[in-house]
Every structure is written in structure tokens, then in C-alpha cells.
């Protein structure tokens, strides 16, 4: 570990290291003495989470720890005694957004110097980010990484007592730490981590460095969390992992993810989803499990990234466009109602016009229900950032606009079939844009905004669709 004074700094080389030794699950690491349990009495915390579902789940653990310490949550940063920025590092724009927000809130520190600013999550695992914090962001008091989340209470207490900045970022393959508290952001559904980290090392991706190697939780610990979620009124569970269908490989399980999926289905929870799947690890047995168990939702996020074989090879994705299409077709044939979302990158280093057009061809073939589309963003320390043929921002923007036009066309086209139909929606509550409208997701993972004559938050309701948009449906509860 890199050290400077009492700080522990991120080490990119150490983050990339992999051994065959797998960590045993650790229980009881999170402990709360009397001093920590009263640390936040009469105080408030503000938590801002960026990025993927894994970050959202980490944010729920952070909220759980803060509230055990006596802190009350506030959505207004000016009211907070502790501000926590739970960050994402997948793209440069995400980092700039975080620093922009921290910069805008700098005045809060000046008006109340004892206010604590914390930065955690994936950005904290990057050497360049921590170096920039040391040089330009004196308002940030505490930096900790993805591997020592459980240390937050002790680190916060140290910063408050010493009034000195603390940086503690573990650069390791990762551990499996159980028994951490959670304050779920929604009562009707919950995220459950089934594994952490990634061993794929796609050439553009920072995640294997920031999240460590693939390591699975024990099935009994996962099922215990699902059962507790269900007991507390949860209707839907979302199983999370950087690569969920690699679950159990490190535990010596031959078909671990399918076995787990079936076991979760047998708990009787109403709905099951999972993110994200790698096309190269998808098993026929998983397709069969989705067919056999109606509480496994017919919706799949299956990242493809590009439709060009040569780009996929430079990305080190481990499959061809044709292999992706074959998997797509098998799933469609076996589960006709299934919907697909995906991830796509334009402007990867060296991407020619012909290679970009291959991506458009794949989009037109698959006709995705929705996609997360991005311009390629160089991540320091990844192989792609050192590749020749970096594409200009102007060209990337042009290609992204063209790609999005195709995606929007197919999204609306796919939604047309729902007009006049009735879908089952798990109501998550009132719409953020209109308090007279409820919002939730159908079994096919379609966002549905609807009116209802009665309170229905947390319920699965039949909604008749009256209007169709590109990325949402409107309707009325029957």
C-alpha cells in the first residue's frame, strides 16, 4: 500500500493484481461502540450517490451506518454537518460532475468550517483523483475507497477529533464483508449484492481496478438478505454484480448463478431482476430458469458495447457481434415477451466509419427497448487510453447523435405494442414530476406513469396503457 504520513493512498498497480486465493466471508467487522453510536446525535448528513446500482447499494449501507451513529438525513446540503459524495469513475464526465458539485458547495465549508466533506466510491480508488484532491480541494476532509466502506464511523470520528484530513484507500483484490447495516432507499424493492468485482479487464474499463476481483457471497447469506427484504414488505429484489452470471465460479460452483437464481425464485418474492450480464458467460440453464419461474422478470440488460467485431476485439470483450445476435435470438425464441436493454460506446480508439455503421446495423437488428449510449471516455491506467487513433470529441458527438436517433426510433416502435394493453406495475410511489401521478415499472421493465383512484404505493397493480412515449408509458390503474 502507498502511504504518505498516516494516509493510505490508492495504488493502481496493486488494484490490477490478481491471485488465485479467494477471500473467506468476514462477519462482525462492523462494530459500534458508545462513542460512535452518539457521534451524530443532533446532527444531519447529506448523501449524494452517482453512478450504477452497485453505488446505490453502497449508498444504502452508508445511510445505514450514519443513522446508527445518530445522524438524520437531509436532502439539503446547507443543513448538513456531514456531506458524503459516493462517486462513480466509469467516465471522465462523471468525475467532472462530482468535482463541479463539490466546488459549488465550497462556500458551505467557509461558513461552517467544522462541516465535514467526504468523498468515497470508485473515484477514491484512482491515483489521479486523490492527487487532484490533495492539490486543489482543501474542503474535502475524508477520502475512503470501495474496500473499506465499513470503516466510515471510525474514520469520521478521527477526522472530527483531529480536525485533520484523512485519506484511507485500500488497493487490494477485495474482501467479502457481511453484516453491514442498510437503510433501503425504497421499501417495495431492494438491491442485493451477490458478488463484487470483475476479472474481465475490458480495455476501456476502470471497474476491475476500482472494485477488485470477482468474489461471490455465500448463497445462504444472499438468501437470508432476500428473505429479510421480503419480510419487510419488499416485492422485488434486484441481484447485483459487475458480472452477475459469473457468480459462484470462485466458489467452485459449476452453474452457480442459475442455482442461485432458482433458489431466490423459490423464496416466493414477487419479482426478481439482475444486473449486469456478460454475453460471454450466459448459460442455457439460466434461460431455462427464466422460463420455469414466472417471478424472474422477462427483462434483460445485456451490454454489447459495439456491433463491430474488430472494435469488440480491441475492447477485449470476448465475443463477436454474431455470437451476441445468436444469444439474443435464443432468448427471444425461448421467452417471446422478453425485453432488452444494453450499453453502447461510440468513438472507441481507432473506430472507423465502417465500424460505427456496424453498431448501427446491430441496433437495427436487435431493436433494443432502451440503451445506455456513451461517447468513449479515456480512463487513466487502462489499455485503451494508450491506444492510437483517439477520436475527436466532435466526431464522437456526431456518432452519438446518430446512434441515439436509431435507439429512440426503436424504443418508441417497441413501445407501440403496449397501447391499449394492460400491464402489471409495481408502484414505487408518486412521480417526482407530478404528485398527481404514480410511477413504477412493468414486468418487462417499462417505466409506467399512471393515475389511480386509490393509494397504491408498494402494490402491484393492473394498469391500462393509454399513451405511448419513446421511453415510458402512460396509463390508468384498473
C-alpha positions, 0 to 999 in steps of 0.5 A: 500500500502507498502511504504518505504520513498516516494516509493510505493512498490508492495504488493502481498497480496493486488494484490490477493484481490478481491471485488465485486465493479467494477471500473467506466471508468476514462477519462482525467487522462492523462494530459500534461502540458508545462513542460512535453510536452518539457521534451524530446525535443532533446532527444531519448528513447529506448523501449524494450517490452517482453512478450504477446500482452497485453505488446505490447499494453502497449508498444504502449501507452508508445511510445505514451506518450514519443513522446508527451513529445518530445522524438524520438525513437531509436532502439539503446540503446547507443543513448538513454537518456531514456531506458524503459524495459516493462517486462513480469513475466509469467516465471522465464526465462523471468525475467532472460532475462530482468535482463541479458539485463539490466546488459549488458547495465550497462556500458551505465549508467557509461558513461552517468550517467544522462541516465535514466533506467526504468523498468515497466510491470508485473515484477514491480508488484512482491515483489521479483523483486523490492527487487532484484532491490533495492539490486543489480541494482543501474542503474535502476532509475524508477520502475512503475507497470501495474496500473499506466502506465499513470503516466510515464511523471510525474514520469520521470520528478521527477526522472530527477529533483531529480536525485533520484530513484523512485519506484511507484507500485500500488497493487490494483484490477485495474482501467479502464483508457481511453484516453491514447495516442498510437503510433501503432507499425504497421499501417495495424493492431492494438491491442485493449484492451477490458478488463484487468485482470483475476479472474481465479487464475490458480495455476501456474499463476502470471497474476491475481496478476500482472494485477488485476481483470477482468474489461471490457471497455465500448463497445462504447469506444472499438468501437470508438478505432476500428473505429479510427484504421480503419480510419487510414488505419488499416485492422485488429484489434486484441481484447485483454484480459487475458480472452477475452470471459469473457468480459462484465460479470462485466458489467452485460452483459449476452453474452457480448463478442459475442455482442461485437464481432458482433458489431466490425464485423459490423464496416466493418474492414477487419479482426478481431482476439482475444486473449486469450480464456478460454475453460471454458467460450466459448459460442455457440453464439460466434461460431455462430458469427464466422460463420455469419461474414466472417471478424472474422478470422477462427483462434483460440488460445485456451490454454489447458495447459495439456491433463491430467485431474488430472494435469488440476485439480491441475492447477485449470483450470476448465475443463477436457481434454474431455470437451476441445476435445468436444469444439474443435470438435464443432468448427471444425464441425461448421467452417471446415477451422478453425485453432488452436493454444494453450499453453502447460506446461510440468513438472507441480508439481507432473506430472507423466509419465502417465500424460505427455503421456496424453498431448501427446495423446491430441496433437495427437488428436487435431493436433494443427497448432502451440503451445506455449510449456513451461517447468513449471516455479515456480512463487513466491506467487502462489499455485503451487510453494508450491506444492510437487513433483517439477520436475527436470529441466532435466526431464522437458527438456526431456518432452519438447523435446518430446512434441515439436517433436509431435507439429512440426510433426503436424504443418508441416502435417497441413501445407501440405494442403496449397501447391499449394493453394492460400491464402489471406495475409495481408502484414505487410511489408518486412521480417526482414530476407530478404528485398527481401521478404514480410511477413504477415499472412493468414486468418487462421493465417499462417505466409506467406513469399512471393515475389511480383512484386509490393509494397504491404505493408498494402494490402491484397493480393492473394498469391500462396503457393509454399513451405511448412515449419513446421511453415510458408509458402512460396509463390508468390503474384498473 
